[in-house]
Amino acid sequence: MLTAGIMLTLTFVSCDDKLIPIEQVPEAAHTYVRKNYPGKRIIIAKKDRELFNTTYDATLDNGLKLTFDSKGSFVNIKRQAK
């Protein structure tokens, strides 16, 4: 009799996405916004924590959504402003 074994690997990822005070966004992100989007400001900030990675999502007052890494370095644009 032949028995086949199936290995199931489960990956548990800790996610914690929450709104945070704008002051908690790293200063490097604020500097990036001031330099690249003069006159615009962050109006909504969210911290996304996963098991080995933390990012910040920042929504500007023109609707643009930017993502920054844990140190405040620019990662990408999630949505262009209209």
Phi and psi restraints in degrees (range 20) as a CNS / XPLOR table:
assign (resid 1 and name C) (resid 2 and name N)
       (resid 2 and name CA) (resid 2 and name C) 1.0 -104.3 20.0 2
assign (resid 2 and name N) (resid 2 and name CA)
       (resid 2 and name C) (resid 3 and name N) 1.0 127.5 20.0 2
assign (resid 2 and name C) (resid 3 and name N)
       (resid 3 and name CA) (resid 3 and name C) 1.0 -112.9 20.0 2
assign (resid 3 and name N) (resid 3 and name CA)
       (resid 3 and name C) (resid 4 and name N) 1.0 125.9 20.0 2
assign (resid 3 and name C) (resid 4 and name N)
       (resid 4 and name CA) (resid 4 and name C) 1.0 -100.5 20.0 2
assign (resid 4 and name N) (resid 4 and name CA)
       (resid 4 and name C) (resid 5 and name N) 1.0 131.3 20.0 2
assign (resid 4 and name C) (resid 5 and name N)
       (resid 5 and name CA) (resid 5 and name C) 1.0 -103.7 20.0 2
assign (resid 5 and name N) (resid 5 and name CA)
       (resid 5 and name C) (resid 6 and name N) 1.0 140.2 20.0 2
assign (resid 5 and name C) (resid 6 and name N)
       (resid 6 and name CA) (resid 6 and name C) 1.0 -116.6 20.0 2
assign (resid 6 and name N) (resid 6 and name CA)
       (resid 6 and name C) (resid 7 and name N) 1.0 126.3 20.0 2
assign (resid 6 and name C) (resid 7 and name N)
       (resid 7 and name CA) (resid 7 and name C) 1.0 -99.4 20.0 2
assign (resid 7 and name N) (resid 7 and name CA)
       (resid 7 and name C) (resid 8 and name N) 1.0 125.8 20.0 2
assign (resid 7 and name C) (resid 8 and name N)
       (resid 8 and name CA) (resid 8 and name C) 1.0 -109.9 20.0 2
assign (resid 8 and name N) (resid 8 and name CA)
       (resid 8 and name C) (resid 9 and name N) 1.0 123.1 20.0 2
assign (resid 8 and name C) (resid 9 and name N)
       (resid 9 and name CA) (resid 9 and name C) 1.0 -109.1 20.0 2
assign (resid 9 and name N) (resid 9 and name CA)
       (resid 9 and name C) (resid 10 and name N) 1.0 123.2 20.0 2
assign (resid 9 and name C) (resid 10 and name N)
       (resid 10 and name CA) (resid 10 and name C) 1.0 -104.5 20.0 2
assign (resid 10 and name N) (resid 10 and name CA)
       (resid 10 and name C) (resid 11 and name N) 1.0 135.1 20.0 2
assign (resid 10 and name C) (resid 11 and name N)
       (resid 11 and name CA) (resid 11 and name C) 1.0 -112.6 20.0 2
assign (resid 11 and name N) (resid 11 and name CA)
       (resid 11 and name C) (resid 12 and name N) 1.0 122.9 20.0 2
assign (resid 11 and name C) (resid 12 and name N)
       (resid 12 and name CA) (resid 12 and name C) 1.0 -102.0 20.0 2
assign (resid 12 and name N) (resid 12 and name CA)
       (resid 12 and name C) (resid 13 and name N) 1.0 123.7 20.0 2
assign (resid 12 and name C) (resid 13 and name N)
       (resid 13 and name CA) (resid 13 and name C) 1.0 -117.6 20.0 2
assign (resid 13 and name N) (resid 13 and name CA)
       (resid 13 and name C) (resid 14 and name N) 1.0 127.0 20.0 2
assign (resid 13 and name C) (resid 14 and name N)
       (resid 14 and name CA) (resid 14 and name C) 1.0 -87.1 20.0 2
assign (resid 14 and name N) (resid 14 and name CA)
       (resid 14 and name C) (resid 15 and name N) 1.0 117.1 20.0 2
assign (resid 14 and name C) (resid 15 and name N)
       (resid 15 and name CA) (resid 15 and name C) 1.0 -116.5 20.0 2
assign (resid 15 and name N) (resid 15 and name CA)
       (resid 15 and name C) (resid 16 and name N) 1.0 136.4 20.0 2
assign (resid 15 and name C) (resid 16 and name N)
       (resid 16 and name CA) (resid 16 and name C) 1.0 -142.3 20.0 2
assign (resid 16 and name N) (resid 16 and name CA)
       (resid 16 and name C) (resid 17 and name N) 1.0 95.0 20.0 2
assign (resid 16 and name C) (resid 17 and name N)
       (resid 17 and name CA) (resid 17 and name C) 1.0 -104.3 20.0 2
assign (resid 17 and name N) (resid 17 and name CA)
       (resid 17 and name C) (resid 18 and name N) 1.0 118.2 20.0 2
assign (resid 17 and name C) (resid 18 and name N)
       (resid 18 and name CA) (resid 18 and name C) 1.0 -149.1 20.0 2
assign (resid 18 and name N) (resid 18 and name CA)
       (resid 18 and name C) (resid 19 and name N) 1.0 151.9 20.0 2
assign (resid 18 and name C) (resid 19 and name N)
       (resid 19 and name CA) (resid 19 and name C) 1.0 -68.8 20.0 2
assign (resid 19 and name N) (resid 19 and name CA)
       (resid 19 and name C) (resid 20 and name N) 1.0 142.0 20.0 2
assign (resid 19 and name C) (resid 20 and name N)
       (resid 20 and name CA) (resid 20 and name C) 1.0 -133.1 20.0 2
assign (resid 20 and name N) (resid 20 and name CA)
       (resid 20 and name C) (resid 21 and name N) 1.0 160.0 20.0 2
assign (resid 20 and name C) (resid 21 and name N)
       (resid 21 and name CA) (resid 21 and name C) 1.0 -61.9 20.0 2
assign (resid 21 and name N) (resid 21 and name CA)
       (resid 21 and name C) (resid 22 and name N) 1.0 142.6 20.0 2
assign (resid 21 and name C) (resid 22 and name N)
       (resid 22 and name CA) (resid 22 and name C) 1.0 -57.0 20.0 2
assign (resid 22 and name N) (resid 22 and name CA)
       (resid 22 and name C) (resid 23 and name N) 1.0 -31.1 20.0 2
assign (resid 22 and name C) (resid 23 and name N)
       (resid 23 and name CA) (resid 23 and name C) 1.0 -65.0 20.0 2
assign (resid 23 and name N) (resid 23 and name CA)
       (resid 23 and name C) (resid 24 and name N) 1.0 -18.5 20.0 2
assign (resid 23 and name C) (resid 24 and name N)
       (resid 24 and name CA) (resid 24 and name C) 1.0 -84.4 20.0 2
assign (resid 24 and name N) (resid 24 and name CA)
       (resid 24 and name C) (resid 25 and name N) 1.0 -9.0 20.0 2
assign (resid 24 and name C) (resid 25 and name N)
       (resid 25 and name CA) (resid 25 and name C) 1.0 -69.9 20.0 2
assign (resid 25 and name N) (resid 25 and name CA)
       (resid 25 and name C) (resid 26 and name N) 1.0 134.5 20.0 2
assign (resid 25 and name C) (resid 26 and name N)
       (resid 26 and name CA) (resid 26 and name C) 1.0 -54.4 20.0 2
assign (resid 26 and name N) (resid 26 and name CA)
       (resid 26 and name C) (resid 27 and name N) 1.0 144.7 20.0 2
assign (resid 26 and name C) (resid 27 and name N)
       (resid 27 and name CA) (resid 27 and name C) 1.0 -57.7 20.0 2
assign (resid 27 and name N) (resid 27 and name CA)
       (resid 27 and name C) (resid 28 and name N) 1.0 -33.2 20.0 2
assign (resid 27 and name C) (resid 28 and name N)
       (resid 28 and name CA) (resid 28 and name C) 1.0 -60.8 20.0 2
assign (resid 28 and name N) (resid 28 and name CA)
       (resid 28 and name C) (resid 29 and name N) 1.0 -33.7 20.0 2
assign (resid 28 and name C) (resid 29 and name N)
       (resid 29 and name CA) (resid 29 and name C) 1.0 -68.8 20.0 2
assign (resid 29 and name N) (resid 29 and name CA)
       (resid 29 and name C) (resid 30 and name N) 1.0 -41.8 20.0 2
assign (resid 29 and name C) (resid 30 and name N)
       (resid 30 and name CA) (resid 30 and name C) 1.0 -62.2 20.0 2
assign (resid 30 and name N) (resid 30 and name CA)
       (resid 30 and name C) (resid 31 and name N) 1.0 -40.9 20.0 2
assign (resid 30 and name C) (resid 31 and name N)
       (resid 31 and name CA) (resid 31 and name C) 1.0 -62.1 20.0 2
assign (resid 31 and name N) (resid 31 and name CA)
       (resid 31 and name C) (resid 32 and name N) 1.0 -43.1 20.0 2
assign (resid 31 and name C) (resid 32 and name N)
       (resid 32 and name CA) (resid 32 and name C) 1.0 -59.6 20.0 2
assign (resid 32 and name N) (resid 32 and name CA)
       (resid 32 and name C) (resid 33 and name N) 1.0 -44.2 20.0 2
assign (resid 32 and name C) (resid 33 and name N)
       (resid 33 and name CA) (resid 33 and name C) 1.0 -64.1 20.0 2
assign (resid 33 and name N) (resid 33 and name CA)
       (resid 33 and name C) (resid 34 and name N) 1.0 -46.8 20.0 2
assign (resid 33 and name C) (resid 34 and name N)
       (resid 34 and name CA) (resid 34 and name C) 1.0 -59.9 20.0 2
assign (resid 34 and name N) (resid 34 and name CA)
       (resid 34 and name C) (resid 35 and name N) 1.0 -40.7 20.0 2
assign (resid 34 and name C) (resid 35 and name N)
       (resid 35 and name CA) (resid 35 and name C) 1.0 -73.1 20.0 2
assign (resid 35 and name N) (resid 35 and name CA)
       (resid 35 and name C) (resid 36 and name N) 1.0 -43.1 20.0 2
assign (resid 35 and name C) (resid 36 and name N)
       (resid 36 and name CA) (resid 36 and name C) 1.0 -96.5 20.0 2
assign (resid 36 and name N) (resid 36 and name CA)
       (resid 36 and name C) (resid 37 and name N) 1.0 -17.5 20.0 2
assign (resid 36 and name C) (resid 37 and name N)
       (resid 37 and name CA) (resid 37 and name C) 1.0 -135.8 20.0 2
assign (resid 37 and name N) (resid 37 and name CA)
       (resid 37 and name C) (resid 38 and name N) 1.0 67.1 20.0 2
assign (resid 37 and name C) (resid 38 and name N)
       (resid 38 and name CA) (resid 38 and name C) 1.0 -55.0 20.0 2
assign (resid 38 and name N) (resid 38 and name CA)
       (resid 38 and name C) (resid 39 and name N) 1.0 135.7 20.0 2
assign (resid 38 and name C) (resid 39 and name N)
       (resid 39 and name CA) (resid 39 and name C) 1.0 83.9 20.0 2
assign (resid 39 and name N) (resid 39 and name CA)
       (resid 39 and name C) (resid 40 and name N) 1.0 -5.9 20.0 2
assign (resid 39 and name C) (resid 40 and name N)
       (resid 40 and name CA) (resid 40 and name C) 1.0 -100.8 20.0 2
assign (resid 40 and name N) (resid 40 and name CA)
       (resid 40 and name C) (resid 41 and name N) 1.0 157.3 20.0 2
assign (resid 40 and name C) (resid 41 and name N)
       (resid 41 and name CA) (resid 41 and name C) 1.0 -142.8 20.0 2
assign (resid 41 and name N) (resid 41 and name CA)
       (resid 41 and name C) (resid 42 and name N) 1.0 158.5 20.0 2
assign (resid 41 and name C) (resid 42 and name N)
       (resid 42 and name CA) (resid 42 and name C) 1.0 -76.7 20.0 2
assign (resid 42 and name N) (resid 42 and name CA)
       (resid 42 and name C) (resid 43 and name N) 1.0 127.6 20.0 2
assign (resid 42 and name C) (resid 43 and name N)
       (resid 43 and name CA) (resid 43 and name C) 1.0 -113.2 20.0 2
assign (resid 43 and name N) (resid 43 and name CA)
       (resid 43 and name C) (resid 44 and name N) 1.0 -20.1 20.0 2
assign (resid 43 and name C) (resid 44 and name N)
       (resid 44 and name CA) (resid 44 and name C) 1.0 -137.8 20.0 2
assign (resid 44 and name N) (resid 44 and name CA)
       (resid 44 and name C) (resid 45 and name N) 1.0 132.9 20.0 2
assign (resid 44 and name C) (resid 45 and name N)
       (resid 45 and name CA) (resid 45 and name C) 1.0 -129.3 20.0 2
assign (resid 45 and name N) (resid 45 and name CA)
       (resid 45 and name C) (resid 46 and name N) 1.0 140.1 20.0 2
assign (resid 45 and name C) (resid 46 and name N)
       (resid 46 and name CA) (resid 46 and name C) 1.0 -135.9 20.0 2
assign (resid 46 and name N) (resid 46 and name CA)
       (resid 46 and name C) (resid 47 and name N) 1.0 137.6 20.0 2
assign (resid 46 and name C) (resid 47 and name N)
       (resid 47 and name CA) (resid 47 and name C) 1.0 -106.2 20.0 2
assign (resid 47 and name N) (resid 47 and name CA)
       (resid 47 and name C) (resid 48 and name N) 1.0 124.4 20.0 2
assign (resid 47 and name C) (resid 48 and name N)
       (resid 48 and name CA) (resid 48 and name C) 1.0 -109.1 20.0 2
assign (resid 48 and name N) (resid 48 and name CA)
       (resid 48 and name C) (resid 49 and name N) 1.0 112.2 20.0 2
assign (resid 48 and name C) (resid 49 and name N)
       (resid 49 and name CA) (resid 49 and name C) 1.0 -111.2 20.0 2
assign (resid 49 and name N) (resid 49 and name CA)
       (resid 49 and name C) (resid 50 and name N) 1.0 127.3 20.0 2
assign (resid 49 and name C) (resid 50 and name N)
       (resid 50 and name CA) (resid 50 and name C) 1.0 -119.1 20.0 2
assign (resid 50 and name N) (resid 50 and name CA)
       (resid 50 and name C) (resid 51 and name N) 1.0 -177.3 20.0 2
assign (resid 50 and name C) (resid 51 and name N)
       (resid 51 and name CA) (resid 51 and name C) 1.0 -54.6 20.0 2
assign (resid 51 and name N) (resid 51 and name CA)
       (resid 51 and name C) (resid 52 and name N) 1.0 -49.8 20.0 2
assign (resid 51 and name C) (resid 52 and name N)
       (resid 52 and name CA) (resid 52 and name C) 1.0 -121.3 20.0 2
assign (resid 52 and name N) (resid 52 and name CA)
       (resid 52 and name C) (resid 53 and name N) 1.0 16.5 20.0 2
assign (resid 52 and name C) (resid 53 and name N)
       (resid 53 and name CA) (resid 53 and name C) 1.0 -148.1 20.0 2
assign (resid 53 and name N) (resid 53 and name CA)
       (resid 53 and name C) (resid 54 and name N) 1.0 137.4 20.0 2
assign (resid 53 and name C) (resid 54 and name N)
       (resid 54 and name CA) (resid 54 and name C) 1.0 -127.4 20.0 2
assign (resid 54 and name N) (resid 54 and name CA)
       (resid 54 and name C) (resid 55 and name N) 1.0 132.1 20.0 2
assign (resid 54 and name C) (resid 55 and name N)
       (resid 55 and name CA) (resid 55 and name C) 1.0 -131.3 20.0 2
assign (resid 55 and name N) (resid 55 and name CA)
       (resid 55 and name C) (resid 56 and name N) 1.0 162.0 20.0 2
assign (resid 55 and name C) (resid 56 and name N)
       (resid 56 and name CA) (resid 56 and name C) 1.0 -120.6 20.0 2
assign (resid 56 and name N) (resid 56 and name CA)
       (resid 56 and name C) (resid 57 and name N) 1.0 131.4 20.0 2
assign (resid 56 and name C) (resid 57 and name N)
       (resid 57 and name CA) (resid 57 and name C) 1.0 -104.2 20.0 2
assign (resid 57 and name N) (resid 57 and name CA)
       (resid 57 and name C) (resid 58 and name N) 1.0 128.7 20.0 2
assign (resid 57 and name C) (resid 58 and name N)
       (resid 58 and name CA) (resid 58 and name C) 1.0 -125.1 20.0 2
assign (resid 58 and name N) (resid 58 and name CA)
       (resid 58 and name C) (resid 59 and name N) 1.0 125.0 20.0 2
assign (resid 58 and name C) (resid 59 and name N)
       (resid 59 and name CA) (resid 59 and name C) 1.0 -101.1 20.0 2
assign (resid 59 and name N) (resid 59 and name CA)
       (resid 59 and name C) (resid 60 and name N) 1.0 125.5 20.0 2
assign (resid 59 and name C) (resid 60 and name N)
       (resid 60 and name CA) (resid 60 and name C) 1.0 -86.7 20.0 2
assign (resid 60 and name N) (resid 60 and name CA)
       (resid 60 and name C) (resid 61 and name N) 1.0 165.2 20.0 2
assign (resid 60 and name C) (resid 61 and name N)
       (resid 61 and name CA) (resid 61 and name C) 1.0 -68.7 20.0 2
assign (resid 61 and name N) (resid 61 and name CA)
       (resid 61 and name C) (resid 62 and name N) 1.0 -5.8 20.0 2
assign (resid 61 and name C) (resid 62 and name N)
       (resid 62 and name CA) (resid 62 and name C) 1.0 -100.1 20.0 2
assign (resid 62 and name N) (resid 62 and name CA)
       (resid 62 and name C) (resid 63 and name N) 1.0 5.8 20.0 2
assign (resid 62 and name C) (resid 63 and name N)
       (resid 63 and name CA) (resid 63 and name C) 1.0 94.0 20.0 2
assign (resid 63 and name N) (resid 63 and name CA)
       (resid 63 and name C) (resid 64 and name N) 1.0 -6.4 20.0 2
assign (resid 63 and name C) (resid 64 and name N)
       (resid 64 and name CA) (resid 64 and name C) 1.0 -70.5 20.0 2
assign (resid 64 and name N) (resid 64 and name CA)
       (resid 64 and name C) (resid 65 and name N) 1.0 135.4 20.0 2
assign (resid 64 and name C) (resid 65 and name N)
       (resid 65 and name CA) (resid 65 and name C) 1.0 -113.2 20.0 2
assign (resid 65 and name N) (resid 65 and name CA)
       (resid 65 and name C) (resid 66 and name N) 1.0 121.3 20.0 2
assign (resid 65 and name C) (resid 66 and name N)
       (resid 66 and name CA) (resid 66 and name C) 1.0 -114.9 20.0 2
assign (resid 66 and name N) (resid 66 and name CA)
       (resid 66 and name C) (resid 67 and name N) 1.0 150.4 20.0 2
assign (resid 66 and name C) (resid 67 and name N)
       (resid 67 and name CA) (resid 67 and name C) 1.0 -118.4 20.0 2
assign (resid 67 and name N) (resid 67 and name CA)
       (resid 67 and name C) (resid 68 and name N) 1.0 137.8 20.0 2
assign (resid 67 and name C) (resid 68 and name N)
       (resid 68 and name CA) (resid 68 and name C) 1.0 -127.1 20.0 2
assign (resid 68 and name N) (resid 68 and name CA)
       (resid 68 and name C) (resid 69 and name N) 1.0 152.0 20.0 2
assign (resid 68 and name C) (resid 69 and name N)
       (resid 69 and name CA) (resid 69 and name C) 1.0 -80.1 20.0 2
assign (resid 69 and name N) (resid 69 and name CA)
       (resid 69 and name C) (resid 70 and name N) 1.0 -174.7 20.0 2
assign (resid 69 and name C) (resid 70 and name N)
       (resid 70 and name CA) (resid 70 and name C) 1.0 -63.7 20.0 2
assign (resid 70 and name N) (resid 70 and name CA)
       (resid 70 and name C) (resid 71 and name N) 1.0 -20.8 20.0 2
assign (resid 70 and name C) (resid 71 and name N)
       (resid 71 and name CA) (resid 71 and name C) 1.0 -98.0 20.0 2
assign (resid 71 and name N) (resid 71 and name CA)
       (resid 71 and name C) (resid 72 and name N) 1.0 -3.4 20.0 2
assign (resid 71 and name C) (resid 72 and name N)
       (resid 72 and name CA) (resid 72 and name C) 1.0 96.0 20.0 2
assign (resid 72 and name N) (resid 72 and name CA)
       (resid 72 and name C) (resid 73 and name N) 1.0 9.4 20.0 2
assign (resid 72 and name C) (resid 73 and name N)
       (resid 73 and name CA) (resid 73 and name C) 1.0 -79.6 20.0 2
assign (resid 73 and name N) (resid 73 and name CA)
       (resid 73 and name C) (resid 74 and name N) 1.0 140.0 20.0 2
assign (resid 73 and name C) (resid 74 and name N)
       (resid 74 and name CA) (resid 74 and name C) 1.0 -61.5 20.0 2
assign (resid 74 and name N) (resid 74 and name CA)
       (resid 74 and name C) (resid 75 and name N) 1.0 135.5 20.0 2
assign (resid 74 and name C) (resid 75 and name N)
       (resid 75 and name CA) (resid 75 and name C) 1.0 -111.2 20.0 2
assign (resid 75 and name N) (resid 75 and name CA)
       (resid 75 and name C) (resid 76 and name N) 1.0 -56.1 20.0 2
assign (resid 75 and name C) (resid 76 and name N)
       (resid 76 and name CA) (resid 76 and name C) 1.0 -166.6 20.0 2
assign (resid 76 and name N) (resid 76 and name CA)
       (resid 76 and name C) (resid 77 and name N) 1.0 173.8 20.0 2
assign (resid 76 and name C) (resid 77 and name N)
       (resid 77 and name CA) (resid 77 and name C) 1.0 -103.8 20.0 2
assign (resid 77 and name N) (resid 77 and name CA)
       (resid 77 and name C) (resid 78 and name N) 1.0 123.7 20.0 2
assign (resid 77 and name C) (resid 78 and name N)
       (resid 78 and name CA) (resid 78 and name C) 1.0 -82.1 20.0 2
assign (resid 78 and name N) (resid 78 and name CA)
       (resid 78 and name C) (resid 79 and name N) 1.0 -34.8 20.0 2
assign (resid 78 and name C) (resid 79 and name N)
       (resid 79 and name CA) (resid 79 and name C) 1.0 -152.7 20.0 2
assign (resid 79 and name N) (resid 79 and name CA)
       (resid 79 and name C) (resid 80 and name N) 1.0 133.0 20.0 2
assign (resid 79 and name C) (resid 80 and name N)
       (resid 80 and name CA) (resid 80 and name C) 1.0 -73.0 20.0 2
assign (resid 80 and name N) (resid 80 and name CA)
       (resid 80 and name C) (resid 81 and name N) 1.0 148.1 20.0 2
assign (resid 80 and name C) (resid 81 and name N)
       (resid 81 and name CA) (resid 81 and name C) 1.0 -70.0 20.0 2
assign (resid 81 and name N) (resid 81 and name CA)
       (resid 81 and name C) (resid 82 and name N) 1.0 148.8 20.0 2
